[in-house]
């Protein structure tokens, strides 16, 4: 799945496609934000340090036989001004084709 398919099929404009993982559970498309918006939620400072990354999983609704998922990489950060810890703001557009997967 290329960037073009992500945009036209699911409206994912601000994301980069990284790779596809083929597993027994289904297809996993790994994406990340093009320009991560790392900013402290408490003090609104942009003086933050990246501290690793985690993943959020979304199920793609399709008419195919194999289940498909979007695995979005979300960066963790630590504020150098106030010391708080958090994750980057991450927004998937509202769509009937993508739903959060728990």
C-alpha positions in Angstrom: 0.0 0.0 0.0 1.5 3.3 -1.1 1.0 6.8 0.2 -1.4 7.4 -2.7 -3.6 4.5 -1.5 -3.5 5.7 2.1 -4.7 9.2 1.0 -7.4 8.3 -1.5 -8.7 5.2 0.3 -8.6 6.4 3.9 -7.9 10.1 3.9 -4.5 9.7 5.7 -2.9 12.9 4.4 -0.4 13.7 7.2 1.2 10.3 7.4 4.2 8.4 5.9 3.8 4.8 4.9 6.7 2.7 6.3 6.1 -1.0 5.5 3.6 -3.8 5.4 3.8 -6.8 7.8 2.2 -10.0 6.7 1.1 -12.1 9.8 -1.3 -14.9 10.4 -3.7 -12.4 12.1 -3.8 -10.3 8.9 -2.1 -7.4 7.1 -0.5 -4.7 9.2 0.3 -1.3 7.5 2.9 0.6 9.5 2.6 4.4 9.3 4.0 7.5 11.2 3.2 11.2 11.3 5.1 13.2 8.7 5.8 16.1 11.0 5.4 15.0 14.6 3.9 17.8 16.8 5.8 17.3 20.0 4.5 19.9 22.4 3.9 19.8 26.2 0.2 19.6 27.1 0.7 21.3 30.5 3.0 24.2 29.8 2.7 24.4 26.0 6.4 24.4 25.6 8.1 23.0 22.5 11.2 22.3 24.5 10.6 18.5 24.6 12.8 15.5 24.2 11.8 12.3 22.3 11.7 9.3 24.6 10.9 6.3 22.4 7.7 5.3 20.6 4.6 3.2 20.9 1.9 1.9 18.6 -1.8 2.4 18.2 -3.8 -0.2 16.3 -6.8 0.6 14.0 -8.9 -1.9 12.1 -9.5 -1.2 8.4 -13.0 -2.1 7.2 -12.7 -3.6 3.8 -14.5 -6.1 1.6 -11.4 -8.4 1.4 -11.1 -11.8 2.9 -8.0 -11.0 5.1 -8.3 -8.7 8.1 -6.3 -5.5 7.7 -4.9 -3.1 10.3 -3.2 0.2 10.4 -0.4 0.2 13.0 0.4 3.9 13.8 3.7 4.8 15.4 3.2 7.4 18.2 6.2 9.1 19.7 6.6 9.5 23.5 8.2 12.7 24.9 9.4 14.4 28.1 9.1 18.1 28.7 12.4 19.8 29.6 10.6 22.8 31.2 8.1 21.2 33.5 9.2 17.5 33.5 5.8 16.0 32.4 5.7 12.9 30.1 3.2 12.3 27.3 2.6 11.2 23.7 2.4 13.2 20.5 -1.0 14.4 19.4 -2.2 11.9 16.8 -5.3 12.3 14.8 -6.8 9.8 12.3 -9.6 11.4 10.2 -13.1 10.2 11.1 -14.0 7.5 8.6 -16.3 4.6 8.3 -13.4 2.5 7.0 -11.0 2.9 10.0 -12.1 2.0 13.5 -10.0 1.8 16.7 -9.0 -1.7 17.6 -8.6 -2.8 21.2 
